[in-house]
Amino acid sequence: MSADSADAPTPPTTDSPGSPHSPGSPAPSAASDPSAPSEFVRLLRAQRVWDTELPDFAPAAAPAGPLPLFEQWFAEAVAAGQVEPHTMSLATADAEGLPDVRTVMLHGADQEGWHFASHAGSRKGRHLAARPYAALGFYWPAQGRQIRVRGPVTVAPPEVARADLHARSTGALASALVGRQSEVLHSYEELERASDAAWDRARREPDASAPSWTVYVLAPDEVEFFQGDARRRHVRLTYRRREDGTWRKDLLWP
């Protein structure tokens, strides 16, 4: 045996005290083992997906355009007990192209497009003024369904915004009268005072106007319908608008 090999340290065996995974040593903790999942990750992985019976979807029978299918799926989501099916994610981008997303309420859907509303001076309003293009996302887990819509966004006439505002609740009008959305709030008490005053005015003047209240219309270039499947054989049907205004339908690999 050479001197080099004689002086080399002997690696611990699996039965030596204190060696990794030996019976005499404590099990490695998450703090000492970076590969061990954290409590959050364990909780995350324990969640179930679509732990219910999901409906079938036959894309061959889908209508020629996306709007009738959207209306059908919306009605089925309501019937299935989906909570707040009229809420949706709205994705926009600022002048530099940095994206943002938030949850808003759908105000209508027709041949013109999908309608939503906000203050023109809000962050989303500023984004849409700089880049009038957006995407919407509906997720209805009660049926394992998702709908994605994207396209250019236009501003509806002021009379449409007024009618939209006054068709809603007193609370919605009060919120619109408060305004200042996305501005820095220096104290919650300041919001309480402004909200109380707005509620009083909304009750006294149900036809009060909020000049910055704006209705936006997203005219879809593309609409995708996703039907989840417990065996991961998800169905994705996409509608793409042709130049002549008709729709092309395609299935996509999930």
N, C-alpha and C positions, 0 to 999 in steps of 0.2 A: 504494500500500500504506500502511496506517495505521501510526502509531508503535507501537500496541499489537501488531499482527501482526508487525512487523519485529523487536520485542524478544522475541517468544515463542520458547522453545527448540524446536529441531527434534527430533522423536522419532527414535530410532535406527531404521535400516532393518534388514531381516533379514540383509543382508550386511555390516553394520558390525562391526568387531572388538569383542568383548565383549558384543554384544547377545544376548538370549535365543535359544537354539537356533541360533546362527550357527556356521558350520564352525570358526571359530577359538576358540570358547569351550568349556569342559568341559561335559559333560552334567550336568544338575542331579542332586544326590544326594537320597536319601530324607530326609536331615536338612534340606536346603534346600528341598525340595518337600514340603509337608505332605500333598499329595494322593497322593504315591507310596506304594504299599503297603509295610508293614514286612516284614521277613523272616518274622515269625510269620504275618502275613496271607498271604504268598505260600505258605508251607508249608501253611497251613490250606486254601487254595483248591486246592492240588494233590492233596488227598485224594480218593479215589474213594468213591462211594456204591453199595453193592449191585453190586460188580463180579463178579457171579456170576449164574447162572440162578436165577430165583425161581419158587416154586411158584404154581400157579393157585389161586384161591379162588372158589368158586361160592356166594355168599351165599344164593341161593334154596334151596339144599340144607342150610342150617345148621339145627341142631336148635332145638327150641322154647325151650330155656333155655341160658344161657351155660356152665354147668359142663361138660357133655359136650364142647363145642367147646374149652374150655380144656384139658381132659384130652387131647383129640386133638392139639391144637397142641403141648402140652408133650411128648408122646411123639414127635411128628415133629421137634421141636427136638433132642431127645436123639439120635434116629436120624441127624440131619443133622450131628452133631458139635458142636452149639452148646456153647460153654464155659459152665459154671455156669448152666444155664437155670433153676435153682431160686432164683437171687438176684433181687431186685426192689428198686425204689426205693419207699420209704415216705415219704409227705409228711404232715406234721402241722402244727398251728399252736398257739402258746402262748395264754395267757389273754388277751393283748392282740391276738391275731389275726395275729401275725408268723409267717410260714411257715418251715418247715425241712424238709430232705429228707436221707435217708441210704439206704445199701444194706443190706438185711437178707436173711435166708434165709426162704423159704417153708417152713412146717412141715406144711402140709396144706391141702386144699381139699375141701369136701363141701357138703351141702345147707345147713349152717349158715353157711358162708362160707369166707373165706380166713384161714388161721391163721398167726400169727407169734408170736415170744416175745422178751422182754427183761426187764430189771429194772424193777420198779415205780418205783424212784427215779431211773432214767435220765432224760435229757432227753425222750426220746420218751414214756416212762411218765408224766412230769409233764404233758406236753402232752395226752396222751390222758385223763388224769384231769380236766384243765380243760376240754378240748373233745374229747369222745369221737366224733370223726369223722376219717376219714383217706382217703387215696388211695394206690393201688398202681400201679406201672408196671413191666411186663416188656418188655424189648427183646431180640429174638433176631435179630441181623443176618445170621446164616447163612442165614436164609430171608426177610429183610426184613419181619419181623413184630413188631408191638407190641400189647400188651394193657394196657388201663387199667381199673382197678376203683376204685370209690369208694362209701362208705356209712358208716353208724354202726359204732362199734367197742364191743364188750363184753368183759368179763374172764371167762375160763373159770374153772370151779371149781378150788380148790387141788389137788385130786387129779389133775386133768388136767395142771396144771403139773408136778407131781412125776413123773407118768408120762412126760411129754415130756422132762424133763431126764434121766431115767435110761434113756431109749431112745437117747440120743445117745452120743457118744464120750467117752472119759476126758478128753480135752482140753477138750471142751465143758463137762463137769462142773467141771473145774478152773477154767475161765474164769468160770463162774457163781459158784463159791465165792469167787473173788477179789472179785467185786462192785465197789462204789464207782464204777460206770460214770458218766462225765461229771463226776465230781468233779475238782478241781484236783490234779494229780500234781506233787509237789515235786522228784522226781528219778527218773530211770529205774531207778536201783538199788533204790528203794523198790518199784517194780513187780516187779523181778526177785525180790526176797525174798518178796513176797506170792504171786507166781506159783509159785515153788518149793514153798512151804508148801502151796499149794492142790493142786498136782500130787501131792505126797506123800499128802495126805488123800484125794484122789480115788482113788488106787490102793488105799489101805487100806480106805476106806469107799465102795464103789461106790454105796451107797444113801444117801449123805449128802444132806442137804436144803439148799437155798438159799432161805430164806423169801421173798426179794424176787423170785424168778424167777416170771414171770407169762406166761401164754399169752393172747393177744388174738385175737379173732375179728371180722373185718370182714364184716358182712352186706351184700352189694352192693345198692345201689339202681340202679346203672348199670354196665354192662361194655361196653367198646368193643374190637372186634377190627380191627386195621389190617393189611392186606396190601399191601406196597409193590409198585410196578410200575416197571420201568425206563423206561417211556414217561410216567411220572408220572400214570398213570391208576389211582391207588391206590384200593383198596376199603376203605371204613370201614363196618363193621356194628356198630350199637349196640343193646344190650338195655337196656330201662328197665322196672323192676318196677312193675306196677300195684298198686292198693290191695288187690286180691283175691289178690295173690301171684303171678299169672301174669306173663308177660313180653311186652312189645311190642318188635318188631324194626323198625329203620329203617336205611336206607342214608343216609350223610352225604356231602355234597360234600367232596372231599379238599382 
